[in-house]
Amino acid sequence: MQGILVFSMLPAIVFIISIVGYILLKKWYVTPIIFFIIFSVLATTIFKGTLFLYVIFLTALSIVVSLIMGIKGNNKQ
């Protein structure tokens, strides 16, 4: 059950929340920092650090989505 959550649901949630976070905060770096902190705490407490590679992957996904939103937002102006 945890594998389904990690491989399918979390990337979709990170993608959507990164877009919403950028729209609300207008800063590309805030949402990835928040994700890194939350997922690091979860990885070390719940999963005993075994999924720290996914913390890096999900943070990188959030950075990419936020940067794309930032570039897209700057092109409209």
N, CA, C and O atoms as a Maestro MAE file, in Angstrom:
{
 s_m_m2io_version
 :::
 2.0.0
}

f_m_ct {
 s_m_title
 :::
 protein
 m_atom[308] {
  # First column is atom index #
  i_m_mmod_type
  r_m_x_coord
  r_m_y_coord
  r_m_z_coord
  i_m_residue_number
  s_m_chain_name
  s_m_pdb_residue_name
  s_m_pdb_atom_name
  i_m_atomic_number
  :::
  1 25 0.811 -1.196 0.000 1 A "MET " " N  " 7
  2 3 0.000 0.000 0.000 1 A "MET " " CA " 6
  3 2 0.857 1.264 0.000 1 A "MET " " C  " 6
  4 15 0.499 2.248 -0.647 1 A "MET " " O  " 8
  5 25 1.982 1.253 0.714 2 A "GLN " " N  " 7
  6 3 2.848 2.423 0.747 2 A "GLN " " CA " 6
  7 2 3.503 2.662 -0.610 2 A "GLN " " C  " 6
  8 15 3.757 3.806 -0.986 2 A "GLN " " O  " 8
  9 25 3.775 1.593 -1.339 3 A "GLY " " N  " 7
  10 3 4.388 1.740 -2.654 3 A "GLY " " CA " 6
  11 2 3.493 2.469 -3.623 3 A "GLY " " C  " 6
  12 15 3.969 3.278 -4.419 3 A "GLY " " O  " 8
  13 25 2.200 2.197 -3.570 4 A "ILE " " N  " 7
  14 3 1.249 2.891 -4.440 4 A "ILE " " CA " 6
  15 2 1.235 4.376 -4.111 4 A "ILE " " C  " 6
  16 15 1.204 5.214 -5.013 4 A "ILE " " O  " 8
  17 25 1.258 4.706 -2.825 5 A "LEU " " N  " 7
  18 3 1.259 6.101 -2.415 5 A "LEU " " CA " 6
  19 2 2.514 6.820 -2.887 5 A "LEU " " C  " 6
  20 15 2.434 7.932 -3.409 5 A "LEU " " O  " 8
  21 25 3.654 6.203 -2.709 6 A "VAL " " N  " 7
  22 3 4.925 6.848 -3.039 6 A "VAL " " CA " 6
  23 2 5.097 7.011 -4.543 6 A "VAL " " C  " 6
  24 15 5.565 8.054 -5.000 6 A "VAL " " O  " 8
  25 25 4.728 5.998 -5.319 7 A "PHE " " N  " 7
  26 3 5.013 6.033 -6.747 7 A "PHE " " CA " 6
  27 2 3.957 6.724 -7.598 7 A "PHE " " C  " 6
  28 15 4.273 7.185 -8.694 7 A "PHE " " O  " 8
  29 25 2.723 6.811 -7.135 8 A "SER " " N  " 7
  30 3 1.696 7.407 -7.994 8 A "SER " " CA " 6
  31 2 1.039 8.636 -7.395 8 A "SER " " C  " 6
  32 15 0.859 9.636 -8.089 8 A "SER " " O  " 8
  33 25 0.683 8.583 -6.135 9 A "MET " " N  " 7
  34 3 -0.080 9.677 -5.546 9 A "MET " " CA " 6
  35 2 0.791 10.874 -5.171 9 A "MET " " C  " 6
  36 15 0.419 12.014 -5.448 9 A "MET " " O  " 8
  37 25 1.928 10.639 -4.555 10 A "LEU " " N  " 7
  38 3 2.757 11.750 -4.099 10 A "LEU " " CA " 6
  39 2 3.281 12.627 -5.236 10 A "LEU " " C  " 6
  40 15 3.244 13.849 -5.097 10 A "LEU " " O  " 8
  41 25 3.768 12.076 -6.354 11 A "PRO " " N  " 7
  42 3 4.185 12.973 -7.437 11 A "PRO " " CA " 6
  43 2 3.039 13.828 -7.981 11 A "PRO " " C  " 6
  44 15 3.248 14.993 -8.321 11 A "PRO " " O  " 8
  45 25 1.843 13.268 -8.066 12 A "ALA " " N  " 7
  46 3 0.693 14.047 -8.532 12 A "ALA " " CA " 6
  47 2 0.345 15.147 -7.538 12 A "ALA " " C  " 6
  48 15 0.048 16.275 -7.933 12 A "ALA " " O  " 8
  49 25 0.382 14.820 -6.251 13 A "ILE " " N  " 7
  50 3 0.089 15.821 -5.222 13 A "ILE " " CA " 6
  51 2 1.148 16.918 -5.219 13 A "ILE " " C  " 6
  52 15 0.816 18.098 -5.104 13 A "ILE " " O  " 8
  53 25 2.415 16.542 -5.346 14 A "VAL " " N  " 7
  54 3 3.500 17.522 -5.387 14 A "VAL " " CA " 6
  55 2 3.345 18.436 -6.599 14 A "VAL " " C  " 6
  56 15 3.552 19.645 -6.494 14 A "VAL " " O  " 8
  57 25 2.987 17.873 -7.738 15 A "PHE " " N  " 7
  58 3 2.797 18.656 -8.958 15 A "PHE " " CA " 6
  59 2 1.704 19.700 -8.763 15 A "PHE " " C  " 6
  60 15 1.898 20.872 -9.083 15 A "PHE " " O  " 8
  61 25 0.566 19.281 -8.245 16 A "ILE " " N  " 7
  62 3 -0.568 20.196 -8.082 16 A "ILE " " CA " 6
  63 2 -0.279 21.256 -7.023 16 A "ILE " " C  " 6
  64 15 -0.552 22.437 -7.238 16 A "ILE " " O  " 8
  65 25 0.272 20.843 -5.880 17 A "ILE " " N  " 7
  66 3 0.541 21.802 -4.812 17 A "ILE " " CA " 6
  67 2 1.657 22.770 -5.201 17 A "ILE " " C  " 6
  68 15 1.653 23.916 -4.752 17 A "ILE " " O  " 8
  69 25 2.604 22.340 -6.018 18 A "SER " " N  " 7
  70 3 3.654 23.250 -6.490 18 A "SER " " CA " 6
  71 2 3.068 24.346 -7.367 18 A "SER " " C  " 6
  72 15 3.474 25.504 -7.271 18 A "SER " " O  " 8
  73 25 2.127 23.991 -8.211 19 A "ILE " " N  " 7
  74 3 1.470 24.997 -9.058 19 A "ILE " " CA " 6
  75 2 0.667 25.966 -8.198 19 A "ILE " " C  " 6
  76 15 0.765 27.182 -8.367 19 A "ILE " " O  " 8
  77 25 -0.120 25.428 -7.284 20 A "VAL " " N  " 7
  78 3 -0.938 26.277 -6.409 20 A "VAL " " CA " 6
  79 2 -0.044 27.141 -5.518 20 A "VAL " " C  " 6
  80 15 -0.329 28.320 -5.313 20 A "VAL " " O  " 8
  81 25 1.029 26.564 -4.993 21 A "GLY " " N  " 7
  82 3 1.953 27.316 -4.155 21 A "GLY " " CA " 6
  83 2 2.611 28.460 -4.891 21 A "GLY " " C  " 6
  84 15 2.785 29.542 -4.330 21 A "GLY " " O  " 8
  85 25 2.980 28.238 -6.137 22 A "TYR " " N  " 7
  86 3 3.580 29.324 -6.904 22 A "TYR " " CA " 6
  87 2 2.559 30.420 -7.200 22 A "TYR " " C  " 6
  88 15 2.881 31.606 -7.129 22 A "TYR " " O  " 8
  89 25 1.345 30.031 -7.528 23 A "ILE " " N  " 7
  90 3 0.311 31.023 -7.832 23 A "ILE " " CA " 6
  91 2 0.010 31.874 -6.596 23 A "ILE " " C  " 6
  92 15 -0.165 33.088 -6.709 23 A "ILE " " O  " 8
  93 25 -0.050 31.254 -5.434 24 A "LEU " " N  " 7
  94 3 -0.372 31.995 -4.218 24 A "LEU " " CA " 6
  95 2 0.790 32.829 -3.695 24 A "LEU " " C  " 6
  96 15 0.590 33.963 -3.260 24 A "LEU " " O  " 8
  97 25 2.000 32.281 -3.733 25 A "LEU " " N  " 7
  98 3 3.139 32.933 -3.101 25 A "LEU " " CA " 6
  99 2 3.996 33.765 -4.053 25 A "LEU " " C  " 6
  100 15 4.720 34.655 -3.608 25 A "LEU " " O  " 8
  101 25 3.925 33.490 -5.350 26 A "LYS " " N  " 7
  102 3 4.688 34.205 -6.385 26 A "LYS " " CA " 6
  103 2 6.205 34.109 -6.216 26 A "LYS " " C  " 6
  104 15 6.944 34.931 -6.758 26 A "LYS " " O  " 8
  105 25 6.661 33.124 -5.478 27 A "LYS " " N  " 7
  106 3 8.093 32.869 -5.331 27 A "LYS " " CA " 6
  107 2 8.337 31.402 -5.615 27 A "LYS " " C  " 6
  108 15 7.687 30.538 -5.026 27 A "LYS " " O  " 8
  109 25 9.274 31.107 -6.517 28 A "TRP " " N  " 7
  110 3 9.463 29.730 -6.974 28 A "TRP " " CA " 6
  111 2 10.139 28.848 -5.940 28 A "TRP " " C  " 6
  112 15 10.016 27.626 -6.016 28 A "TRP " " O  " 8
  113 25 10.849 29.422 -4.975 29 A "TYR " " N  " 7
  114 3 11.649 28.621 -4.069 29 A "TYR " " CA " 6
  115 2 10.952 28.252 -2.755 29 A "TYR " " C  " 6
  116 15 11.460 27.406 -2.019 29 A "TYR " " O  " 8
  117 25 9.826 28.848 -2.448 30 A "VAL " " N  " 7
  118 3 9.173 28.602 -1.159 30 A "VAL " " CA " 6
  119 2 8.557 27.202 -1.094 30 A "VAL " " C  " 6
  120 15 8.783 26.476 -0.126 30 A "VAL " " O  " 8
  121 25 7.795 26.823 -2.093 31 A "THR " " N  " 7
  122 3 7.123 25.522 -2.086 31 A "THR " " CA " 6
  123 2 8.117 24.354 -2.067 31 A "THR " " C  " 6
  124 15 7.898 23.413 -1.305 31 A "THR " " O  " 8
  125 25 9.187 24.361 -2.854 32 A "PRO " " N  " 7
  126 3 10.155 23.251 -2.748 32 A "PRO " " CA " 6
  127 2 10.819 23.146 -1.374 32 A "PRO " " C  " 6
  128 15 11.099 22.042 -0.906 32 A "PRO " " O  " 8
  129 25 11.070 24.284 -0.728 33 A "ILE " " N  " 7
  130 3 11.661 24.247 0.611 33 A "ILE " " CA " 6
  131 2 10.691 23.613 1.598 33 A "ILE " " C  " 6
  132 15 11.086 22.795 2.429 33 A "ILE " " O  " 8
  133 25 9.426 23.991 1.505 34 A "ILE " " N  " 7
  134 3 8.412 23.414 2.388 34 A "ILE " " CA " 6
  135 2 8.295 21.910 2.159 34 A "ILE " " C  " 6
  136 15 8.228 21.136 3.113 34 A "ILE " " O  " 8
  137 25 8.271 21.497 0.886 35 A "PHE " " N  " 7
  138 3 8.202 20.068 0.581 35 A "PHE " " CA " 6
  139 2 9.417 19.323 1.120 35 A "PHE " " C  " 6
  140 15 9.274 18.233 1.673 35 A "PHE " " O  " 8
  141 25 10.593 19.886 0.971 36 A "PHE " " N  " 7
  142 3 11.798 19.221 1.454 36 A "PHE " " CA " 6
  143 2 11.743 19.019 2.962 36 A "PHE " " C  " 6
  144 15 12.091 17.947 3.457 36 A "PHE " " O  " 8
  145 25 11.314 20.028 3.686 37 A "ILE " " N  " 7
  146 3 11.233 19.918 5.139 37 A "ILE " " CA " 6
  147 2 10.207 18.869 5.549 37 A "ILE " " C  " 6
  148 15 10.497 18.008 6.380 37 A "ILE " " O  " 8
  149 25 9.010 18.937 4.970 38 A "ILE " " N  " 7
  150 3 7.945 17.998 5.339 38 A "ILE " " CA " 6
  151 2 8.331 16.566 4.995 38 A "ILE " " C  " 6
  152 15 8.201 15.670 5.830 38 A "ILE " " O  " 8
  153 25 8.806 16.342 3.764 39 A "PHE " " N  " 7
  154 3 9.144 14.982 3.358 39 A "PHE " " CA " 6
  155 2 10.369 14.441 4.089 39 A "PHE " " C  " 6
  156 15 10.462 13.233 4.306 39 A "PHE " " O  " 8
  157 25 11.304 15.299 4.472 40 A "SER " " N  " 7
  158 3 12.457 14.843 5.252 40 A "SER " " CA " 6
  159 2 12.022 14.351 6.618 40 A "SER " " C  " 6
  160 15 12.481 13.312 7.092 40 A "SER " " O  " 8
  161 25 11.136 15.101 7.244 41 A "VAL " " N  " 7
  162 3 10.627 14.681 8.555 41 A "VAL " " CA " 6
  163 2 9.864 13.368 8.429 41 A "VAL " " C  " 6
  164 15 10.052 12.460 9.240 41 A "VAL " " O  " 8
  165 25 9.010 13.262 7.424 42 A "LEU " " N  " 7
  166 3 8.248 12.032 7.227 42 A "LEU " " CA " 6
  167 2 9.155 10.841 6.912 42 A "LEU " " C  " 6
  168 15 8.932 9.737 7.410 42 A "LEU " " O  " 8
  169 25 10.170 11.067 6.091 43 A "ALA " " N  " 7
  170 3 11.061 9.970 5.706 43 A "ALA " " CA " 6
  171 2 11.863 9.457 6.895 43 A "ALA " " C  " 6
  172 15 12.113 8.257 7.002 43 A "ALA " " O  " 8
  173 25 12.266 10.347 7.780 44 A "THR " " N  " 7
  174 3 13.075 9.899 8.912 44 A "THR " " CA " 6
  175 2 12.243 9.344 10.057 44 A "THR " " C  " 6
  176 15 12.718 8.484 10.798 44 A "THR " " O  " 8
  177 25 11.022 9.813 10.218 45 A "THR " " N  " 7
  178 3 10.211 9.331 11.343 45 A "THR " " CA " 6
  179 2 9.368 8.114 10.976 45 A "THR " " C  " 6
  180 15 9.369 7.119 11.702 45 A "THR " " O  " 8
  181 25 8.659 8.184 9.871 46 A "ILE " " N  " 7
  182 3 7.747 7.096 9.515 46 A "ILE " " CA " 6
  183 2 8.469 5.967 8.792 46 A "ILE " " C  " 6
  184 15 8.290 4.797 9.131 46 A "ILE " " O  " 8
  185 25 9.282 6.310 7.800 47 A "PHE " " N  " 7
  186 3 9.906 5.293 6.959 47 A "PHE " " CA " 6
  187 2 11.348 4.989 7.357 47 A "PHE " " C  " 6
  188 15 12.030 4.246 6.650 47 A "PHE " " O  " 8
  189 25 11.824 5.535 8.452 48 A "LYS " " N  " 7
  190 3 13.170 5.269 8.995 48 A "LYS " " CA " 6
  191 2 14.297 5.623 8.021 48 A "LYS " " C  " 6
  192 15 15.352 4.989 8.035 48 A "LYS " " O  " 8
  193 25 14.077 6.620 7.187 49 A "GLY " " N  " 7
  194 3 15.117 7.093 6.293 49 A "GLY " " CA " 6
  195 2 15.313 6.284 5.031 49 A "GLY " " C  " 6
  196 15 16.203 6.594 4.240 49 A "GLY " " O  " 8
  197 25 14.511 5.258 4.817 50 A "THR " " N  " 7
  198 3 14.711 4.413 3.644 50 A "THR " " CA " 6
  199 2 14.234 5.074 2.356 50 A "THR " " C  " 6
  200 15 14.661 4.681 1.270 50 A "THR " " O  " 8
  201 25 13.384 6.040 2.456 51 A "LEU " " N  " 7
  202 3 12.842 6.690 1.259 51 A "LEU " " CA " 6
  203 2 13.413 8.087 1.037 51 A "LEU " " C  " 6
  204 15 12.765 8.936 0.424 51 A "LEU " " O  " 8
  205 25 14.625 8.325 1.534 52 A "PHE " " N  " 7
  206 3 15.189 9.661 1.376 52 A "PHE " " CA " 6
  207 2 15.502 9.979 -0.083 52 A "PHE " " C  " 6
  208 15 15.535 11.149 -0.466 52 A "PHE " " O  " 8
  209 25 15.729 8.971 -0.888 53 A "LEU " " N  " 7
  210 3 15.924 9.202 -2.317 53 A "LEU " " CA " 6
  211 2 14.665 9.804 -2.942 53 A "LEU " " C  " 6
  212 15 14.751 10.654 -3.829 53 A "LEU " " O  " 8
  213 25 13.508 9.363 -2.478 54 A "TYR " " N  " 7
  214 3 12.252 9.909 -2.979 54 A "TYR " " CA " 6
  215 2 12.020 11.331 -2.482 54 A "TYR " " C  " 6
  216 15 11.352 12.118 -3.152 54 A "TYR " " O  " 8
  217 25 12.562 11.666 -1.322 55 A "VAL " " N  " 7
  218 3 12.501 13.050 -0.841 55 A "VAL " " CA " 6
  219 2 13.222 13.948 -1.830 55 A "VAL " " C  " 6
  220 15 12.727 15.018 -2.184 55 A "VAL " " O  " 8
  221 25 14.382 13.514 -2.269 56 A "ILE " " N  " 7
  222 3 15.157 14.289 -3.241 56 A "ILE " " CA " 6
  223 2 14.413 14.367 -4.568 56 A "ILE " " C  " 6
  224 15 14.354 15.432 -5.183 56 A "ILE " " O  " 8
  225 25 13.845 13.251 -5.013 57 A "PHE " " N  " 7
  226 3 13.095 13.230 -6.269 57 A "PHE " " CA " 6
  227 2 11.886 14.151 -6.211 57 A "PHE " " C  " 6
  228 15 11.658 14.925 -7.141 57 A "PHE " " O  " 8
  229 25 11.112 14.082 -5.141 58 A "LEU " " N  " 7
  230 3 9.908 14.910 -5.042 58 A "LEU " " CA " 6
  231 2 10.247 16.386 -4.878 58 A "LEU " " C  " 6
  232 15 9.521 17.243 -5.381 58 A "LEU " " O  " 8
  233 25 11.328 16.693 -4.189 59 A "THR " " N  " 7
  234 3 11.770 18.081 -4.088 59 A "THR " " CA " 6
  235 2 12.235 18.600 -5.440 59 A "THR " " C  " 6
  236 15 11.948 19.742 -5.796 59 A "THR " " O  " 8
  237 25 12.950 17.772 -6.197 60 A "ALA " " N  " 7
  238 3 13.385 18.175 -7.538 60 A "ALA " " CA " 6
  239 2 12.186 18.376 -8.457 60 A "ALA " " C  " 6
  240 15 12.177 19.299 -9.271 60 A "ALA " " O  " 8
  241 25 11.183 17.526 -8.334 61 A "LEU " " N  " 7
  242 3 9.956 17.701 -9.122 61 A "LEU " " CA " 6
  243 2 9.294 19.024 -8.785 61 A "LEU " " C  " 6
  244 15 8.841 19.735 -9.682 61 A "LEU " " O  " 8
  245 25 9.232 19.363 -7.514 62 A "SER " " N  " 7
  246 3 8.643 20.626 -7.097 62 A "SER " " CA " 6
  247 2 9.448 21.817 -7.614 62 A "SER " " C  " 6
  248 15 8.870 22.826 -8.019 62 A "SER " " O  " 8
  249 25 10.770 21.709 -7.605 63 A "ILE " " N  " 7
  250 3 11.616 22.787 -8.132 63 A "ILE " " CA " 6
  251 2 11.372 22.978 -9.627 63 A "ILE " " C  " 6
  252 15 11.231 24.109 -10.092 63 A "ILE " " O  " 8
  253 25 11.322 21.888 -10.374 64 A "VAL " " N  " 7
  254 3 11.106 21.973 -11.823 64 A "VAL " " CA " 6
  255 2 9.747 22.596 -12.137 64 A "VAL " " C  " 6
  256 15 9.650 23.475 -12.994 64 A "VAL " " O  " 8
  257 25 8.705 22.150 -11.452 65 A "VAL " " N  " 7
  258 3 7.367 22.693 -11.703 65 A "VAL " " CA " 6
  259 2 7.321 24.172 -11.337 65 A "VAL " " C  " 6
  260 15 6.746 24.968 -12.079 65 A "VAL " " O  " 8
  261 25 7.912 24.552 -10.215 66 A "SER " " N  " 7
  262 3 7.904 25.951 -9.798 66 A "SER " " CA " 6
  263 2 8.693 26.826 -10.770 66 A "SER " " C  " 6
  264 15 8.278 27.943 -11.078 66 A "SER " " O  " 8
  265 25 9.821 26.325 -11.249 67 A "LEU " " N  " 7
  266 3 10.599 27.104 -12.223 67 A "LEU " " CA " 6
  267 2 9.859 27.262 -13.545 67 A "LEU " " C  " 6
  268 15 9.899 28.328 -14.159 67 A "LEU " " O  " 8
  269 25 9.192 26.216 -13.979 68 A "ILE " " N  " 7
  270 3 8.401 26.311 -15.210 68 A "ILE " " CA " 6
  271 2 7.282 27.332 -15.040 68 A "ILE " " C  " 6
  272 15 7.020 28.130 -15.941 68 A "ILE " " O  " 8
  273 25 6.628 27.306 -13.893 69 A "MET " " N  " 7
  274 3 5.580 28.301 -13.617 69 A "MET " " CA " 6
  275 2 6.165 29.704 -13.580 69 A "MET " " C  " 6
  276 15 5.537 30.649 -14.056 69 A "MET " " O  " 8
  277 25 7.359 29.848 -13.022 70 A "GLY " " N  " 7
  278 3 7.997 31.158 -12.968 70 A "GLY " " CA " 6
  279 2 8.367 31.676 -14.347 70 A "GLY " " C  " 6
  280 15 8.178 32.856 -14.641 70 A "GLY " " O  " 8
  281 25 8.888 30.809 -15.187 71 A "ILE " " N  " 7
  282 3 9.234 31.203 -16.555 71 A "ILE " " CA " 6
  283 2 7.979 31.536 -17.334 71 A "ILE " " C  " 6
  284 15 7.946 32.520 -18.074 71 A "ILE " " O  " 8
  285 25 6.954 30.730 -17.175 72 A "LYS " " N  " 7
  286 3 5.682 30.980 -17.858 72 A "LYS " " CA " 6
  287 2 5.070 32.289 -17.390 72 A "LYS " " C  " 6
  288 15 4.522 33.040 -18.197 72 A "LYS " " O  " 8
  289 25 5.156 32.576 -16.086 73 A "GLY " " N  " 7
  290 3 4.606 33.825 -15.549 73 A "GLY " " CA " 6
  291 2 5.363 35.037 -16.013 73 A "GLY " " C  " 6
  292 15 4.769 36.094 -16.225 73 A "GLY " " O  " 8
  293 25 6.694 34.907 -16.181 74 A "ASN " " N  " 7
  294 3 7.500 36.049 -16.632 74 A "ASN " " CA " 6
  295 2 7.295 36.339 -18.116 74 A "ASN " " C  " 6
  296 15 7.445 37.483 -18.545 74 A "ASN " " O  " 8
  297 25 6.957 35.325 -18.904 75 A "ASN " " N  " 7
  298 3 6.728 35.525 -20.328 75 A "ASN " " CA " 6
  299 2 5.441 36.262 -20.608 75 A "ASN " " C  " 6
  300 15 5.329 36.915 -21.646 75 A "ASN " " O  " 8
  301 25 4.458 36.181 -19.716 76 A "LYS " " N  " 7
  302 3 3.188 36.857 -19.917 76 A "LYS " " CA " 6
  303 2 3.305 38.363 -19.701 76 A "LYS " " C  " 6
  304 15 2.520 39.126 -20.263 76 A "LYS " " O  " 8
  305 25 4.267 38.797 -18.902 77 A "GLN " " N  " 7
  306 3 4.369 40.214 -18.588 77 A "GLN " " CA " 6
  307 2 5.076 40.986 -19.627 77 A "GLN " " C  " 6
  308 15 5.235 42.199 -19.492 77 A "GLN " " O  " 8
  :::
 }
 m_bond[307] {
  # First column is bond index #
  i_m_from
  i_m_to
  i_m_order
  :::
  1 1 2 1
  2 2 3 1
  3 3 4 2
  4 3 5 1
  5 5 6 1
  6 6 7 1
  7 7 8 2
  8 7 9 1
  9 9 10 1
  10 10 11 1
  11 11 12 2
  12 11 13 1
  13 13 14 1
  14 14 15 1
  15 15 16 2
  16 15 17 1
  17 17 18 1
  18 18 19 1
  19 19 20 2
  20 19 21 1
  21 21 22 1
  22 22 23 1
  23 23 24 2
  24 23 25 1
  25 25 26 1
  26 26 27 1
  27 27 28 2
  28 27 29 1
  29 29 30 1
  30 30 31 1
  31 31 32 2
  32 31 33 1
  33 33 34 1
  34 34 35 1
  35 35 36 2
  36 35 37 1
  37 37 38 1
  38 38 39 1
  39 39 40 2
  40 39 41 1
  41 41 42 1
  42 42 43 1
  43 43 44 2
  44 43 45 1
  45 45 46 1
  46 46 47 1
  47 47 48 2
  48 47 49 1
  49 49 50 1
  50 50 51 1
  51 51 52 2
  52 51 53 1
  53 53 54 1
  54 54 55 1
  55 55 56 2
  56 55 57 1
  57 57 58 1
  58 58 59 1
  59 59 60 2
  60 59 61 1
  61 61 62 1
  62 62 63 1
  63 63 64 2
  64 63 65 1
  65 65 66 1
  66 66 67 1
  67 67 68 2
  68 67 69 1
  69 69 70 1
  70 70 71 1
  71 71 72 2
  72 71 73 1
  73 73 74 1
  74 74 75 1
  75 75 76 2
  76 75 77 1
  77 77 78 1
  78 78 79 1
  79 79 80 2
  80 79 81 1
  81 81 82 1
  82 82 83 1
  83 83 84 2
  84 83 85 1
  85 85 86 1
  86 86 87 1
  87 87 88 2
  88 87 89 1
  89 89 90 1
  90 90 91 1
  91 91 92 2
  92 91 93 1
  93 93 94 1
  94 94 95 1
  95 95 96 2
  96 95 97 1
  97 97 98 1
  98 98 99 1
  99 99 100 2
  100 99 101 1
  101 101 102 1
  102 102 103 1
  103 103 104 2
  104 103 105 1
  105 105 106 1
  106 106 107 1
  107 107 108 2
  108 107 109 1
  109 109 110 1
  110 110 111 1
  111 111 112 2
  112 111 113 1
  113 113 114 1
  114 114 115 1
  115 115 116 2
  116 115 117 1
  117 117 118 1
  118 118 119 1
  119 119 120 2
  120 119 121 1
  121 121 122 1
  122 122 123 1
  123 123 124 2
  124 123 125 1
  125 125 126 1
  126 126 127 1
  127 127 128 2
  128 127 129 1
  129 129 130 1
  130 130 131 1
  131 131 132 2
  132 131 133 1
  133 133 134 1
  134 134 135 1
  135 135 136 2
  136 135 137 1
  137 137 138 1
  138 138 139 1
  139 139 140 2
  140 139 141 1
  141 141 142 1
  142 142 143 1
  143 143 144 2
  144 143 145 1
  145 145 146 1
  146 146 147 1
  147 147 148 2
  148 147 149 1
  149 149 150 1
  150 150 151 1
  151 151 152 2
  152 151 153 1
  153 153 154 1
  154 154 155 1
  155 155 156 2
  156 155 157 1
  157 157 158 1
  158 158 159 1
  159 159 160 2
  160 159 161 1
  161 161 162 1
  162 162 163 1
  163 163 164 2
  164 163 165 1
  165 165 166 1
  166 166 167 1
  167 167 168 2
  168 167 169 1
  169 169 170 1
  170 170 171 1
  171 171 172 2
  172 171 173 1
  173 173 174 1
  174 174 175 1
  175 175 176 2
  176 175 177 1
  177 177 178 1
  178 178 179 1
  179 179 180 2
  180 179 181 1
  181 181 182 1
  182 182 183 1
  183 183 184 2
  184 183 185 1
  185 185 186 1
  186 186 187 1
  187 187 188 2
  188 187 189 1
  189 189 190 1
  190 190 191 1
  191 191 192 2
  192 191 193 1
  193 193 194 1
  194 194 195 1
  195 195 196 2
  196 195 197 1
  197 197 198 1
  198 198 199 1
  199 199 200 2
  200 199 201 1
  201 201 202 1
  202 202 203 1
  203 203 204 2
  204 203 205 1
  205 205 206 1
  206 206 207 1
  207 207 208 2
  208 207 209 1
  209 209 210 1
  210 210 211 1
  211 211 212 2
  212 211 213 1
  213 213 214 1
  214 214 215 1
  215 215 216 2
  216 215 217 1
  217 217 218 1
  218 218 219 1
  219 219 220 2
  220 219 221 1
  221 221 222 1
  222 222 223 1
  223 223 224 2
  224 223 225 1
  225 225 226 1
  226 226 227 1
  227 227 228 2
  228 227 229 1
  229 229 230 1
  230 230 231 1
  231 231 232 2
  232 231 233 1
  233 233 234 1
  234 234 235 1
  235 235 236 2
  236 235 237 1
  237 237 238 1
  238 238 239 1
  239 239 240 2
  240 239 241 1
  241 241 242 1
  242 242 243 1
  243 243 244 2
  244 243 245 1
  245 245 246 1
  246 246 247 1
  247 247 248 2
  248 247 249 1
  249 249 250 1
  250 250 251 1
  251 251 252 2
  252 251 253 1
  253 253 254 1
  254 254 255 1
  255 255 256 2
  256 255 257 1
  257 257 258 1
  258 258 259 1
  259 259 260 2
  260 259 261 1
  261 261 262 1
  262 262 263 1
  263 263 264 2
  264 263 265 1
  265 265 266 1
  266 266 267 1
  267 267 268 2
  268 267 269 1
  269 269 270 1
  270 270 271 1
  271 271 272 2
  272 271 273 1
  273 273 274 1
  274 274 275 1
  275 275 276 2
  276 275 277 1
  277 277 278 1
  278 278 279 1
  279 279 280 2
  280 279 281 1
  281 281 282 1
  282 282 283 1
  283 283 284 2
  284 283 285 1
  285 285 286 1
  286 286 287 1
  287 287 288 2
  288 287 289 1
  289 289 290 1
  290 290 291 1
  291 291 292 2
  292 291 293 1
  293 293 294 1
  294 294 295 1
  295 295 296 2
  296 295 297 1
  297 297 298 1
  298 298 299 1
  299 299 300 2
  300 299 301 1
  301 301 302 1
  302 302 303 1
  303 303 304 2
  304 303 305 1
  305 305 306 1
  306 306 307 1
  307 307 308 2
  :::
 }
}
